[in-house]
Amino acid sequence: MMKGKKYTFLLLALLFILQSCEKFLEEELISDVSSGTYYTTEAGLEDAVDGAYAWLKGFYGPERGFTMTTFGTDIFTNGADGGHKRVNFYDGSFDATESYVNESWRDWYKGVNQANSVINRSADVEMDEAKKTVWIAEVRWLRAFYYFDIVRTYGDAHLSLEETIGVEVEATRVPAAEIYSQAIIPDLEFAIANLPDVSENYGRATKAAAEFLLGKVLLRRSYTSYAAGDDASRAEALFGNVINNYGFTLLDDYGALWDINNQENSEIVWNLTISKVLVDDGTDSEGHRGHLYFLMEYDVRRGMTRDIANGRPWKRFRPTPFLLGLWDRSMDTRYDKGFKHVWFANKEVSDERGTLAIGDTALYIPGPGMDGDWPQAAKDAAPYVVYTSGDYTERIFPSMNKWIDDTRPDRQKTQGQRDVVLMRLADAYLLRAEARLQQANTTGAAEDINAVRTRAAVDGMEAAMMITPADVNLDFLLDERAREMYGEHARWWDLTRTGKLVERVRLHNVEAASNIQDYHNLRPIGQDQIDRTVGGYPQNPGYPQ
């Protein structure tokens, strides 16, 4: 337990936890619950455990999480719309007032306090001790998750392993090294020792999810000045366990991962579950909104109007030319299986170009490597509009379709019902490859990368997709992660983990290149925290206090 001043936030204070707790894993709403009495019963404690998951949902799935992990990287830049472009630009306006850095800090510490509360209150609950131990393991896994997100986003931060009741306005800034050693790693080791291989309730933490998360934690720490000598080797072993011990398998088709009717598939290690029932009836006000953010402005183009199948285009995240150039489409399916190429007319048009009937091709993006097939004369002669790379703007660009959601009840609905994919087997292979590379084992790293590339190959091109140990270095591995993991809440953390953020943004993100500095490897501490701490809370270096 940490000594020193306890820390609570005026903004963050929960008076214990959510007074109205969505038991989202079981699609039941628990309302008007008194933490002092109800959470000392077995049923109440289970609801408190379920409630501890809820603080992930404000970040993973809504715009905030996509913005904080997608903007300001080498593979996505800004589209035309949205109010948080400064996160991409790294300009002088990106400071402590940015709402997303305030809200993320707030919610992650709410999650920490929820977990602390469950651990504290569980001592008074009379129930089966084995079941109680599993629940404690779940919330310790969650506490580690929240603290890991805090540390890898903000660096040094406050550490408290005790429940907070009421309001405190004092704070201590604890080195990230201590948060790893005192909280994150012990919590995950406990979780691994006590969680089941398979949960009775899909979406609850499992041993595999704990091993996956501890592997990521140790891999990140392996790059730091305070790394333990065996961080990379332990990470390799943990990812190996995930790969080998639980029956997970890579899907044969990369595109099948994004089929909304195939979410609980063999490749998923852990998803943050989203209930369609709670999304559609408004109980879950966020849901999975990724279907909004990666789409071009198709709905004002010739022959098109907004519909459910094509999505509601909010034009937030536009792929950089660098990302679009990473795939060799003659042998790699991952662009074609994750981006949209054709929009079929959903309204009739008759004009100087001719007539478009409903169902005719209206818009076409050939995509990377195909511009040569479409000289201007061919584009002019086509009965539909063709956009090649010279036509791309902040409104017109290749649309990523991983998160498209055609199950929404109407075309305006912003909340989607997809689960949020946060841990999957292909990622475990690539992370193990990185852990092996950290140990100079390029042969093992190539084997793991090839496992992922084999699945991605065009039929008959599997051999051409294979790489050799000589091909493996950190830049190749980051390129491969981009080819596989684009749009999956990973990129900013991939680049900050490996120390490649500034270099790669300067090379590949035109909008951010002139502004980004080394201190941008951490986000600013939010002004809410600074203002609500007696004596002020220290700002991260580089940002104005």
C-alpha positions in Angstrom: 0.0 0.0 0.0 1.3 3.4 -0.9 2.3 5.8 1.9 1.7 9.5 1.7 -1.1 11.8 0.9 -4.3 10.3 -0.4 -5.7 11.7 -3.6 -9.2 12.3 -4.8 -10.5 14.6 -7.4 -13.4 17.0 -7.0 -14.3 16.2 -10.5 -13.6 12.5 -10.1 -15.2 12.0 -6.7 -17.8 9.3 -6.7 -19.3 9.4 -3.2 -18.5 5.7 -3.6 -19.4 4.5 -7.1 -22.1 5.0 -9.7 -25.4 5.6 -7.9 -27.1 4.3 -11.1 -25.0 1.4 -12.2 -25.6 -0.2 -15.6 -25.1 -3.9 -15.2 -24.3 -4.0 -18.9 -22.9 -7.5 -19.1 -26.3 -8.9 -18.2 -28.4 -6.2 -19.9 -30.0 -5.1 -16.7 -30.2 -1.7 -15.2 -29.4 -1.4 -11.5 -30.8 1.9 -10.2 -30.9 3.8 -6.9 -28.5 1.5 -5.1 -27.0 2.5 -1.8 -23.3 1.6 -1.7 -23.2 1.5 2.0 -25.8 -1.4 2.3 -26.4 -3.0 -1.1 -22.7 -3.5 -1.9 -22.3 -5.5 1.2 -24.5 -8.3 -0.1 -23.5 -10.9 -2.7 -25.8 -9.6 -5.3 -24.7 -6.0 -4.7 -21.0 -7.0 -4.8 -21.5 -8.6 -8.2 -23.2 -5.5 -9.5 -20.3 -3.4 -8.2 -17.9 -5.7 -10.1 -20.0 -5.2 -13.3 -20.0 -1.5 -12.7 -16.2 -1.5 -12.6 -16.2 -2.4 -16.3 -18.4 0.6 -17.2 -15.6 3.2 -16.9 -13.9 1.6 -19.9 -16.9 2.5 -22.0 -16.4 6.2 -22.0 -13.1 5.8 -23.8 -13.2 2.6 -25.9 -15.8 3.0 -28.6 -16.8 6.7 -28.4 -14.9 9.5 -30.2 -12.6 10.2 -27.3 -10.8 7.0 -27.4 -10.4 7.0 -31.1 -9.2 10.5 -31.1 -6.6 9.9 -28.4 -5.2 6.8 -30.1 -5.7 7.6 -33.8 -4.9 11.3 -34.2 -1.3 12.6 -34.2 0.1 9.3 -35.6 1.7 8.3 -38.8 -1.3 6.5 -40.3 -4.3 8.8 -39.7 -4.7 12.6 -39.9 -7.7 14.8 -39.7 -10.8 14.9 -41.9 -13.0 17.9 -42.4 -15.1 17.8 -39.3 -14.8 17.6 -35.5 -13.6 19.8 -32.7 -10.5 18.0 -31.5 -8.1 18.5 -34.4 -5.5 20.0 -32.1 -4.8 16.5 -30.8 -3.6 15.8 -34.4 -1.9 19.1 -35.0 0.1 19.2 -31.7 -0.1 23.0 -32.0 -0.1 25.5 -29.2 -3.8 25.0 -28.5 -3.2 21.4 -27.5 -2.9 22.0 -23.8 -4.5 21.3 -20.4 -7.8 22.6 -21.6 -8.4 19.8 -24.1 -11.5 18.1 -22.9 -10.5 14.6 -23.9 -7.4 14.6 -21.7 -9.5 15.8 -18.8 -12.3 13.3 -19.3 -9.9 10.3 -19.8 -8.1 11.1 -16.6 -11.3 11.5 -14.7 -13.0 8.3 -15.9 -9.9 6.1 -15.5 -9.6 7.3 -11.9 -13.2 6.6 -11.4 -12.6 3.1 -12.6 -9.7 2.8 -10.1 -11.8 4.0 -7.2 -14.6 1.6 -8.2 -12.1 -1.3 -8.1 -10.7 -0.1 -4.8 -14.2 0.1 -3.4 -15.1 -3.5 -4.5 -11.9 -4.8 -2.9 -12.5 -2.9 0.3 -16.2 -3.8 0.7 -15.8 -7.4 -0.2 -14.3 -8.2 3.2 -17.8 -7.7 4.7 -19.7 -9.9 2.2 -20.6 -13.4 3.3 -20.5 -15.6 0.2 -18.6 -18.4 -1.4 -14.9 -17.4 -1.0 -13.8 -19.0 -4.2 -16.4 -17.0 -6.2 -15.4 -13.8 -4.3 -11.7 -14.4 -5.1 -12.6 -14.5 -8.8 -14.5 -11.2 -8.5 -11.6 -9.6 -6.7 -9.3 -10.9 -9.5 -11.6 -9.3 -12.1 -11.5 -5.9 -10.4 -7.8 -6.1 -9.9 -7.4 -6.8 -13.6 -9.6 -3.7 -14.3 -7.6 -1.6 -11.8 -4.4 -2.6 -13.6 -6.1 -1.8 -17.0 -7.0 1.7 -15.8 -3.7 2.4 -14.2 -1.9 1.2 -17.4 -4.0 3.6 -19.5 -3.2 6.4 -17.1 0.6 5.7 -17.1 1.0 5.2 -20.8 -1.0 8.3 -21.5 0.2 10.7 -18.8 3.4 9.2 -17.3 3.9 9.8 -13.6 0.5 10.0 -11.8 -1.3 9.6 -8.6 -1.4 6.1 -7.0 -4.0 5.0 -4.5 -5.0 1.5 -3.7 -7.6 2.5 -1.1 -11.2 3.4 -1.5 -12.0 7.1 -1.5 -15.2 8.4 0.0 -16.0 12.0 -0.3 -13.8 14.7 -1.7 -10.0 15.1 -1.3 -8.0 17.9 -2.8 -4.4 16.8 -2.1 -2.3 14.8 -4.5 1.0 13.1 -4.9 2.8 12.5 -8.2 4.2 9.0 -8.2 6.8 7.9 -10.7 5.4 5.6 -13.3 8.0 3.0 -12.3 6.3 2.7 -8.9 2.8 2.4 -10.4 4.0 -0.5 -12.5 5.7 -2.2 -9.5 3.2 -1.5 -6.8 -0.1 -1.7 -8.6 -0.2 -2.8 -12.3 2.0 -5.8 -12.2 0.9 -7.3 -8.8 -2.7 -6.8 -9.8 -2.2 -8.7 -13.0 -0.2 -11.5 -11.4 -3.1 -11.9 -8.9 -5.6 -11.9 -11.8 -3.6 -14.6 -13.7 -3.5 -16.8 -10.6 -7.2 -16.5 -9.9 -9.2 -15.9 -13.1 -10.8 -18.8 -15.0 -9.7 -19.8 -18.4 -13.2 -19.2 -19.7 -15.8 -17.0 -18.0 -19.4 -18.0 -17.7 -20.4 -14.5 -18.8 -18.8 -13.4 -22.1 -17.0 -10.1 -21.7 -15.8 -10.8 -18.1 -12.1 -11.0 -17.6 -10.3 -14.3 -18.1 -6.8 -15.7 -17.4 -5.9 -15.2 -21.1 -7.0 -11.6 -21.0 -4.8 -11.1 -17.9 -1.8 -12.7 -19.5 -2.3 -10.6 -22.6 -2.5 -7.4 -20.6 0.5 -8.2 -18.5 2.4 -9.0 -21.6 1.6 -5.6 -23.0 2.6 -4.0 -19.7 6.0 -5.7 -19.5 6.7 -5.1 -23.2 6.1 -1.3 -22.7 8.2 -1.3 -19.6 11.0 -3.1 -21.4 11.7 0.1 -23.4 12.1 2.3 -20.3 15.0 3.3 -18.1 13.5 1.4 -15.2 12.9 -1.9 -17.1 13.5 -5.2 -15.3 16.0 -7.4 -17.1 13.5 -10.1 -17.9 10.6 -7.8 -19.0 10.8 -8.8 -22.7 11.3 -12.5 -22.0 8.4 -12.6 -19.6 6.2 -10.8 -22.2 7.2 -13.3 -24.8 6.2 -16.2 -22.5 2.9 -14.5 -21.6 2.0 -13.9 -25.3 3.0 -17.5 -26.0 0.6 -18.7 -23.4 -2.2 -16.7 -25.0 -1.3 -18.1 -28.4 -0.9 -21.7 -27.4 -3.0 -22.6 -24.3 -6.6 -21.4 -24.8 -7.7 -22.7 -28.2 -7.7 -19.3 -29.9 -7.2 -19.5 -33.7 -6.8 -16.9 -36.4 -9.8 -16.7 -38.7 -9.1 -17.8 -42.2 -10.5 -14.5 -43.7 -9.3 -11.1 -42.3 -12.5 -9.6 -43.5 -14.5 -12.0 -41.3 -13.2 -10.2 -38.3 -15.3 -7.2 -39.2 -18.6 -9.1 -39.8 -20.9 -7.7 -37.2 -22.6 -11.1 -37.0 -19.3 -12.8 -36.2 -18.1 -10.9 -33.2 -17.6 -13.8 -30.6 -15.2 -15.6 -32.9 -12.1 -17.8 -32.3 -9.6 -14.9 -32.6 -11.0 -12.8 -29.9 -9.1 -12.9 -26.6 -11.2 -10.2 -25.0 -13.8 -7.7 -26.2 -15.5 -4.9 -24.3 -19.1 -6.0 -24.8 -21.8 -3.6 -26.1 -25.4 -4.5 -25.8 -27.6 -3.8 -28.8 -30.7 -3.7 -26.5 -29.2 -1.1 -24.2 -27.9 0.9 -27.2 -31.1 0.9 -29.1 -33.3 1.8 -26.1 -30.9 4.6 -25.0 -29.7 3.1 -21.7 -26.2 3.0 -23.2 -25.7 6.5 -24.5 -22.3 5.8 -26.0 -22.1 2.4 -27.6 -19.5 1.8 -30.3 -19.3 4.9 -32.5 -16.4 3.8 -34.6 -18.8 3.5 -37.6 -19.0 7.3 -37.7 -15.5 8.5 -37.8 -13.5 6.9 -40.6 -16.0 7.6 -43.5 -15.7 10.1 -46.3 -18.5 12.5 -47.2 -20.3 10.2 -49.6 -23.9 11.3 -48.8 -23.8 14.6 -50.7 -22.3 13.0 -53.9 -24.0 12.2 -57.2 -26.6 9.4 -56.8 -26.2 9.2 -53.0 -28.0 10.1 -49.9 -27.2 9.0 -46.3 -28.4 5.6 -45.4 -27.9 2.9 -42.7 -25.8 0.6 -44.8 -23.2 3.1 -45.9 -23.1 4.9 -42.5 -23.3 8.4 -41.1 -20.0 10.1 -42.2 -18.5 12.3 -39.5 -15.2 12.6 -41.4 -12.9 12.6 -38.4 -10.0 10.3 -39.4 -8.5 10.3 -42.8 -5.8 7.8 -43.8 -2.4 9.3 -44.5 -0.7 8.5 -47.9 1.8 6.5 -45.9 -0.8 4.1 -44.5 -2.4 3.7 -48.0 1.0 2.8 -49.4 1.8 0.1 -46.9 -0.1 -2.8 -48.6 0.9 -4.6 -51.7 -2.6 -5.4 -52.8 -1.4 -8.0 -55.3 -0.7 -10.3 -52.4 -2.1 -8.7 -49.2 -5.9 -8.6 -48.6 -6.0 -6.3 -45.6 -6.7 -3.0 -47.5 -9.4 -4.6 -49.6 -11.0 -6.3 -46.6 -11.0 -3.2 -44.4 -11.8 -0.3 -46.8 -14.8 0.5 -49.0 -14.4 0.8 -52.8 -17.9 1.1 -54.3 -21.0 3.1 -53.4 -24.1 2.1 -55.2 -26.7 4.7 -56.0 -29.5 5.0 -53.5 -31.3 7.8 -55.4 -32.0 8.2 -59.1 -30.1 10.9 -61.0 -30.5 12.2 -64.6 -28.0 14.9 -65.6 -25.4 15.8 -68.2 -23.4 12.6 -67.3 -26.4 10.4 -67.9 -28.8 8.4 -65.8 -28.1 6.6 -62.6 -30.7 4.1 -61.5 -30.9 2.9 -57.9 -28.3 0.1 -57.5 -25.9 1.4 -60.2 -22.4 2.2 -59.2 -22.3 5.9 -58.2 -18.9 6.4 -56.6 -15.7 4.4 -56.9 -12.4 4.6 -55.2 -9.9 2.2 -56.8 -7.5 2.7 -53.9 -3.7 2.4 -53.5 -1.7 1.3 -56.5 -4.6 1.6 -58.9 -4.4 5.2 -60.0 -2.6 4.1 -63.2 -5.7 2.3 -64.4 -7.7 5.6 -64.2 -6.2 8.4 -66.2 -8.3 11.5 -66.4 -9.9 10.5 -69.7 -11.1 7.2 -68.2 -12.5 9.0 -65.2 -14.3 11.4 -67.4 -15.8 8.6 -69.6 -17.1 6.6 -66.6 -20.8 6.8 -65.9 -20.0 7.1 -62.2 -17.6 9.3 -60.2 -14.1 7.9 -59.7 -11.8 9.3 -57.0 -8.1 8.7 -57.3 -5.4 9.9 -54.9 -5.2 13.3 -56.5 -8.8 13.9 -55.7 -8.5 13.1 -52.0 -9.3 15.9 -49.6 -10.5 16.3 -46.0 -13.9 15.3 -47.3 -13.1 12.7 -49.9 -10.8 9.8 -49.0 -10.8 6.0 -48.7 -13.3 5.0 -46.0 -12.3 2.5 -43.4 -15.2 0.0 -42.9 -14.0 -2.1 -40.0 -16.6 -0.7 -37.7 -19.6 -0.1 -40.1 -22.8 -1.0 -38.4 -25.8 -1.7 -40.5 -27.9 -2.9 -37.5 -28.6 0.6 -36.3 -32.4 1.3 -36.2 -32.1 4.4 -38.4 -29.5 6.3 -40.4 -29.1 9.1 -37.8 -28.4 6.7 -34.9 -24.9 7.5 -33.6 -24.5 4.7 -31.1 -23.5 1.4 -32.6 -23.8 -2.1 -31.0 -20.5 -3.6 -32.0 -18.3 -5.0 -29.3 -15.0 -3.1 -29.0 -12.2 -5.3 -30.1 -9.3 -4.8 -27.6 -7.4 -8.1 -27.5 -7.2 -10.5 -30.4 -4.9 -13.3 -31.4 -3.1 -11.6 -34.4 -2.2 -8.8 -32.0 -0.7 -11.4 -29.6 1.5 -12.7 -32.4 2.7 -9.3 -33.4 3.4 -8.3 -29.7 5.3 -11.6 -29.2 7.3 -10.8 -32.3 8.1 -7.4 -30.8 9.2 -9.0 -27.5 11.4 -11.4 -29.4 12.9 -8.5 -31.4 13.7 -6.8 -28.1 15.8 -9.9 -27.3 17.4 -9.9 -30.8 15.5 -13.0 -31.8 14.7 -12.0 -35.4 14.0 -15.6 -36.4 11.3 -16.0 -33.8 9.9 -12.6 -34.6 9.7 -13.5 -38.3 7.8 -16.7 -37.5 5.2 -14.7 -35.6 4.9 -12.0 -38.3 4.5 -14.7 -40.9 1.7 -16.3 -39.0 -0.3 -13.1 -39.4 0.8 -12.5 -43.0 -0.2 -16.0 -44.1 -3.8 -15.3 -43.0 -3.7 -11.9 -44.8 -2.4 -13.3 -48.1 -4.3 -13.4 -51.4 -5.0 -17.1 -52.2 -2.0 -18.5 -53.8 0.3 -15.7 -52.6 1.1 -17.1 -49.2 4.8 -17.8 -50.1 5.2 -14.4 -51.5 4.0 -12.8 -48.3 6.6 -14.5 -46.2 9.5 -12.5 -44.7 12.9 -13.6 -43.5 14.7 -12.8 -40.2 16.8 -10.3 -42.1 13.6 -8.3 -42.9 12.7 -7.8 -39.3 13.5 -4.5 -37.5 11.4 -2.2 -35.4 10.2 -0.1 -38.4 9.1 -3.2 -40.3 7.2 -4.4 -37.2 5.5 -1.1 -36.8 4.6 -1.1 -40.5 3.1 -4.6 -40.1 1.1 -3.5 -37.0 -0.3 -0.6 -39.1 -1.2 -3.0 -41.9 -3.0 -5.3 -39.5 -4.3 -3.1 -36.6 -5.3 0.2 -38.3 -8.2 1.9 -36.5 -8.1 -0.4 -33.4 -7.2 1.9 -30.5 -3.5 1.0 -30.8 -1.4 3.3 -32.9 -0.5 6.2 -30.7 0.4 3.8 -27.9 2.4 1.7 -30.3 4.5 4.7 -31.3 5.0 6.0 -27.8 5.9 2.6 -26.5 8.6 2.1 -29.1 10.0 5.7 -29.0 9.0 6.2 -32.7 6.2 8.8 -32.3 8.1 12.0 -33.2 10.2 10.4 -36.0 7.2 8.8 -37.7 4.8 11.7 -37.4 7.4 14.1 -38.8 7.8 11.7 -41.8 4.3 10.8 -42.5 1.7 13.2 -41.0 1.9 16.5 -42.9 -0.6 18.3 -40.6 1.4 17.5 -37.4 5.0 17.3 -38.7 6.0 20.9 -38.0 4.7 21.0 -34.4 5.3 17.7 -32.8 8.1 17.6 -30.1 9.5 15.0 -27.8 7.3 16.0 -24.9 4.3 15.0 -26.9 5.0 11.4 -26.0 2.8 12.2 -23.0 -0.5 14.0 -23.0 -1.0 17.1 -20.9 -2.4 16.8 -17.4 -5.9 18.3 -17.6 -6.7 21.7 -16.2 -9.5 20.2 -14.1 -7.0 18.2 -12.0 -4.6 21.2 -11.7 -7.3 23.5 -10.5 -8.8 21.1 -8.0 -5.6 20.2 -6.2 -4.4 22.2 -3.3 -1.3 24.0 -4.4 -1.9 22.9 -8.0 -0.9 19.6 -9.7 2.3 19.5 -11.7 2.0 19.7 -15.4 3.9 17.3 -17.7 7.1 18.8 -19.1 6.7 20.9 -22.2 3.1 21.9 -21.7 2.3 25.4 -20.2 1.4 25.2 -16.5 
